[in-house]
Amino acid sequence: MRYMIIYIVLISTVVAKIQINLNSCYGNSKKIIIDGIVFYGLNIAKVKKDDSKFTNIKRKLKETIFNKAKENKDITIFIDKFKYKTKSDDEGFFEFSAVTKKPYFNSKTKIKAIYNQVEATCKPYIVKNSAKIGVISDFDDTIIKSDVTKNIKLLKNSFLLNYKQREVIKSTKRLINKILKDKYSPFFVVSGSPKQFNNSIYKFLDYYHFPKRIVILKKYKGKNADSIFNQFNYKISVIERLFKLYPNIKWYLIGDSGERDIEVYKTLLKRYSNRVKGIYIRDIKSGKIDKIY
């Protein structure tokens, strides 16, 4: 392991190049939120089903630890013909919001972010006003088997296996597909995983053919970081923002018994009884999903 880390560090100083990623672009007809990162990154080998554990951990280290943030850098954002400026933070991340008085944004709105002649684009996930229901789901041990409550197994699952080798929780997938019959109904994944896992989570959800979605993850360190251990306040704040962004939608909340999903969702039910359509919790021991509200 030590020699592999030294090898990656040496390689990273030679072949790393500036990259800019737009992790998510979402909103409604009057507000759009753009979340991205600018960094020096290494080329990542394409994932294969039969990749070795060594290949997987080397790739994961490149994706997470050995990306060098480009902090406090000017980012230019174009939304159709409109031009905006924002800055990356101390970890290279940036979040930008554009607001209009009249409905403007839609799925055809063109979004582009540029730093130092490197650019990234994304297609916005705009929820229509006609949408009535949506799903907000946890990820680890709700959609993917992670063994969050068992630290060693969690690390092995996260670093030794790639997204094509991870186990999907089929019962949760069936439930989400059943709820989201209307293609306009929104689907958000709110997880305590670090933002550096964004790419692999999206690819996992694509690989197992989950509905179109937005993934929202934690910032683990630096300025304005989310608390690593305070899962309750983190999830409450993120979900409340979604409630405010989409005031006409009633939500199904899906989670598991491993951490604090039950407590989070029951708190939201008390605060916003008219916004919660149902609550489903997967028991991590039996694997059974129960509707508790």
Long-range contacts (C-beta under 8 A, 24 or more apart in sequence): 4-54, 4-57, 4-58, 4-61, 5-61, 8-42, 8-58, 8-61, 8-62, 8-66, 9-66, 11-42, 12-40, 12-42, 12-62, 12-66, 12-68, 15-42, 15-43, 16-40, 16-41, 16-42, 16-68, 17-41, 17-43, 18-70, 18-115, 18-116, 18-118, 19-118, 20-75, 20-113, 20-114, 20-115, 20-118, 20-119, 20-120, 21-120, 21-198, 21-199, 22-111, 22-113, 22-120, 22-121, 22-122, 23-195, 23-198, 23-215, 24-122, 24-125, 24-198, 24-214, 24-215, 24-216, 25-111, 25-122, 25-123, 25-124, 25-125, 26-124, 26-125, 26-126, 26-127, 26-214, 27-97, 27-105, 27-124, 27-125, 27-126, 27-127, 27-245, 28-105, 28-126, 28-127, 28-129, 28-245, 28-246, 29-103, 29-104, 29-105, 29-106, 29-126, 29-128, 29-129, 30-99, 30-100, 30-101, 30-102, 30-103, 30-104, 30-105, 31-97, 31-98, 31-99, 31-100, 31-105, 31-245, 32-79, 32-97, 32-98, 32-105, 32-109, 32-111, 32-124, 32-126, 33-95, 33-96, 33-97, 33-245, 34-77, 34-94, 34-95, 34-96, 34-97, 34-98, 34-111, 34-113, 34-122, 35-93, 35-94, 35-95, 36-75, 36-93, 36-94, 36-95, 36-113, 36-120, 37-69, 37-88, 37-91, 37-92, 37-93, 37-94, 37-195, 38-69, 38-70, 38-73, 38-75, 38-88, 38-92, 38-94, 38-115, 38-118, 39-67, 39-68, 39-69, 39-70, 39-92, 40-67, 40-68, 40-70, 41-67, 41-68, 42-66, 42-67, 47-162, 47-163, 47-164, 47-203, 48-162, 48-164, 49-164, 49-165, 51-162, 51-164, 51-165, 53-160, 53-161, 56-159, 56-160, 56-161, 56-162, 56-165, 57-159, 57-160, 59-162, 60-158, 60-159, 60-200, 61-159, 63-196, 63-197, 63-199, 63-200, 64-194, 64-196, 64-197, 67-92, 67-196, 69-93, 70-115, 73-115, 73-116, 74-115, 75-113, 75-114, 75-115, 76-113, 76-114, 76-115, 77-111, 77-112, 77-113, 77-114, 78-110, 78-111, 78-112, 78-113, 78-114, 79-105, 79-109, 79-110, 79-111, 80-109, 80-110, 88-115, 89-222, 89-223, 89-224, 90-222, 90-223, 91-219, 91-221, 91-222, 91-223, 93-195, 93-219, 125-186, 125-212, 125-213, 125-214, 127-184, 127-186, 127-246, 127-249, 128-184, 129-248, 130-184, 131-182, 131-184, 131-185, 131-186, 131-246, 131-248, 131-249, 132-182, 132-185, 132-248, 132-249, 132-250, 133-179, 133-182, 133-185, 133-249, 133-250, 133-251, 133-252, 133-277, 134-180, 134-185, 134-186, 134-187, 134-188, 134-246, 134-249, 134-250, 134-251, 134-252, 135-176, 135-179, 135-180, 135-185, 135-186, 135-187, 135-188, 135-251, 135-252, 135-254, 136-188, 136-189, 136-190, 136-239, 136-242, 136-251, 136-252, 136-253, 136-254, 137-172, 137-176, 137-187, 137-188, 137-189, 137-190, 137-253, 137-254, 137-255, 138-189, 138-190, 138-191, 138-254, 138-255, 138-256, 138-259, 138-261, 139-189, 139-190, 139-191, 139-193, 139-201, 139-215, 140-191, 140-192, 140-193, 140-256, 140-258, 141-169, 141-256, 141-258, 141-282, 141-284, 142-169, 142-172, 142-254, 142-255, 142-256, 142-261, 142-282, 143-168, 143-169, 143-172, 143-173, 143-189, 143-205, 143-210, 144-168, 144-169, 144-204, 145-169, 148-258, 148-259, 149-258, 149-259, 149-284, 158-197, 162-200, 163-200, 163-201, 163-203, 163-204, 163-207, 164-207, 166-204, 168-204, 168-208, 169-282, 169-287, 171-282, 171-287, 171-288, 171-289, 172-254, 172-282, 172-289, 173-208, 173-210, 175-254, 175-280, 175-289, 176-210, 176-211, 176-254, 177-211, 179-252, 180-211, 183-211, 186-214, 186-246, 186-249, 187-211, 187-212, 187-213, 187-214, 188-213, 188-214, 188-215, 188-216, 188-242, 189-213, 189-214, 189-215, 189-216, 190-216, 190-235, 190-238, 190-239, 190-242, 191-215, 191-216, 191-217, 191-218, 192-217, 192-218, 192-231, 192-234, 192-235, 192-259, 193-217, 193-218, 194-218, 194-219, 194-220, 195-219, 195-220, 196-220, 231-259, 231-260, 231-264, 232-260, 232-263, 232-264, 232-267, 235-260, 235-261, 235-264, 236-264, 236-267, 236-268, 239-264, 239-268, 240-268, 243-268, 243-272, 243-275, 249-275, 250-274, 250-275, 250-276, 250-277, 251-275, 251-276, 251-277, 252-277, 252-278, 252-279, 252-280, 253-278, 253-279, 253-280, 254-279, 254-280, 254-281, 254-282, 255-280, 255-281, 255-282, 256-281, 256-282, 256-283, 256-284, 257-281, 257-282, 257-283, 257-284, 257-285, 258-284, 262-292, 265-293, 266-293, 269-293
